[in-house]
Amino acid sequence: MKIAQMAEIYRPFDDEMESTLRKCIHALMGIQTTKAHKAIKSLSNTGNKNVKYALENYK
């Protein structure tokens, strides 16, 4: 979750596609715990288009 939330610290080299952020979403979806689902909901509430794009794979 820290990697997904703190781009300046953990993802300084991510481009506009934010591939590391997308990988975080996929990892959280794979975990399938209540805590992971809360993290995903929190990330989706940011309005980040890359979070939305990654979550479209799970519809």
Buried (B, 14 or more C-beta within 10 A) or exposed (E): BEBBBEBEEBBEEBEEEBEBBBEBBEEBBEEEEEEBEEBBEEBBEEEBEBBEBBBEEEE
